[in-house]
Amino acid sequence: MVTLTGRVSSYSEKETAEGVVKPVRGVRGIAEEIEVKIFSAYDTSDQDIARRAANMIDWNVSVPKDTVQVKVQKGWVTLTGKVEWQYQKNAAADTVRDVGGVVGLSNLIEIAPRVSAAAVKKRIEDAFKRDAELGSQGIRGRGLGGSVTLRGKVHIWSERRAAERSAWSAPGITTLNDQKAIG
């Protein structure tokens, strides 16, 4: 167990300190007690932090317009909203991390892909056709939103894993129900 204490002047410095300790061999837990103390001639108001954070998110081309909301309370930024991809969620958080006055960050942005069930099913079946191991096995995928059920028969475990990889590679998949038989 490692305990981190002290003061830093920005939230990104706090994250850097944590990032240095995490990969150290033998570290199984971190008690993080680092305080972010803004060393500035004037206090940054929550309103200023929120305005700057929202503007920076708007300027980030990786984050779709009008998908992320910013809330600031005593320097702690909370991001909410919905985006289609994980990289968009990460980009929003990375953008806000270095805004002056931020003492903490909660990234509560949801990932909600816009993919129709028919589109997901077609992509899975196309992936099966491209995969030589699966093309003639009669495996079928049924999609409902981000949930997919695989049915059919495979000869060996590697074929089953290949079918799963093909299904997971389709965008918008959030859950996979594997009902394939081996034999």
Summary of the structure (lengths in Angstrom):
residues: 183
radius of gyration: 22.6
end to end distance: 48.2
largest distance: 72.6
contacts: 521
relative contact order: 0.11
helix: 34%
strand: 30%
